[in-house]
Amino acid sequence: MKNNPKVNILLVDDQPENLLAVEATLDNPEYNLVKAGSGRAALKCLLQEGDFAVIVLDVKMAGMDGFETASILRQRDRTRHTPIIFLTAHGRDHEQVLQGYSLGAVDYLFKPPEPAILRAKVAVFVELFKKNCELQRQTAQLAAANEELETFCYSVSHDLRGPLRAIDGFASMLREEAAGSLGEKQQDLLRFIGQSAQKMRHRIDDLLSFARMGRAEILTRRVPLNPLVEEVWRDLHFEAQGRNIDWKVTTLPEVEADGDMLRQVFTNLLSNAIKFTRERERAEIEIGCEQGETGEAVIFVHDNGTGFDMRHANKLFGLFQRLHGEEQFEGTGVGLASVRRIITRHGGRIWAEGEPNQGATFYFSLPKARPADRD
């Protein structure tokens, strides 16, 4: 933690002498020991003092007792996960101990607590609190860095589109207007310039789309998958013209998702399936559903195409990562990275299985549509 600020620890007891005893036991230059003489005073401290590493809470107090105080704490987002150590002087009542744990207690000590034991238990939660704060700080830094990187990618990609269009256009114009005065080699060079500019423009367009996908708001709604898949297949039909493709779609569920983003997922996966099966005399493409964890649907897209080596499966969803050369299968290496980003932003999982020359299957999970949402 920056500058090693003191960690807040809340001590709650309606007996001043008990508060002093616990305060003396936990005296530490790294701790900010905040004392409260009642449950209501404790709730007020928790609102005013910031986050606490742990609460040492007496069970039997006048007015609002420790159990009632803990119950209220568990109802508030800010204090729901704050560790509570209960202290009691009223015997080792088994039911009382169970009640304490049911209210979220992490420990239950009997008065007077052994000083070394109390210090050790509090120290554990202080250390966990520090690590959690550091993790939150690093997470915030990473999120900020990712935001800066996406902004940079978006800006650079957007700014490069104009010059690339100019290069492609001027090369094409020069090739047409000076065709009679240029030799075959010079014309080939101009053609190569134009093709390279077009490839770069396609890559930049995909990169822009990838960057937008991380910034766009997710508009979740109930999405029936079968009509969506049929629409995507019709849009891609021109890519499969003249091909012998055995196309199979099973009954798919309705999911909670952004329909436009999900359309891009299926467009990428089905376009890849068409592309990587083009060397097959009879291609097979199947879209189906498997049982996932509670509340989720697992969708798969299977093909009998060129497949891949599972040793390189971790590269599939990386930005600009390709398992096949561009001379064999065209592409920019952005499509599957975009698919992963979309599924991840929906809280889902994505993975793939395959074998060389035995086809590939891509799986992803999404939240099922809730029955309560039906019209």
C-alpha positions, 0 to 999 in steps of 0.5 A: 500500500502506498506510504504504508497507511495504517490499517483500520480495525474496529473494536466494538464492546459496550464495556469501556474496560473491555475496549481498553483491554482489547486495544492494549492487546492489539496495540501496533503502529500499523493499526488504526484502532477505532473503538465503538461502544455500541452496535449503532456506534459501530455502524456509524464508524463503518460509514465514516472511517473508510474500509476496515480490515477486521471487526472485533465484535462483542456478542452481548451488548445492550440495545443492538447486540453483536448478532444484530449488528453483524446481520446489518453489516452483511446487508450492506455492500461495503461491509458484506465481506468484512471479517468479523471476530466475535468475542463472548463471555457467556460460556461455550454455547454451541447454538450461539457459536453456530449463530455467529458463524451463520452471520458471517463470523470468521472466528469466535473467541471466548473472553478473556481472549488469549492475547497472542491468539487474538493478535495472530488472528487479527494479523492474518486478516490485516495481511489479507486486507493489505494484499487485497488492497494491492491487488485492487491497485494493480487491477486498476492500473492494468485497467487504465493501461488497457484503456490507454492501449485501446485508445492508442490502437483506435487512434492510430488505426483510424489515422492510418486509414486515410493514407492507406486509401491514398496509397492504394488509389494512387498506385491504381491510378498510376498503373492505369494511366501509365500502363503503356509506358511501364514495363511488366515488372513496374506494373507488377510492383504497382500491383503489389503496392496496391495489394499490400495497401489493401491487406493493411487496410483490412488489418486496420479495419479489423483492429478498429473493430477489435478496439471498438468491441472493448469500448462498446456498451453491451445492450443485453436482451433475450436472443433466440439463437436459431434465427440469428444463426440462419441470418448469419448463414444467409449473409455468408452464403456467397462465400460457400457458393459452388461448395458441397457443404453439409450444413446442420443446426440443432435446436439452440436455446435463447440466451442473454446477450447483445444481439449485434455482438453475438452476430459478429461471434457467429459470423467469425466462427462460421466464416472460419468454418467455411474457409478452413473446409474449402479443401474438403470435397464434402464439407461438414459444418454443425452448430449445436448446444451442450449442457453447461453449468447451471444457468449457462448454455454451451454453444459449439461450431464444428467443422471437418476442416484442416483442424489444428494441433492442440499444442498451439491451442493457446495461440488461437485467440491471441491478437494477430496470432495465426496457425496457418500461413496467409498464403494457405488461408487468408486472414488478419489474425483478429477475428478469434481475438474479437470473438474471445473479447465479446464472449468474455465481456458477456461473462462467458468462456471460450475454448477450442478442440481439434486435430490436424486434418481432423477438423475443429470445434469451437465452444463458448458459453453464455447466460441462458435467458431467464424464464421470468423474462418471458413475455 
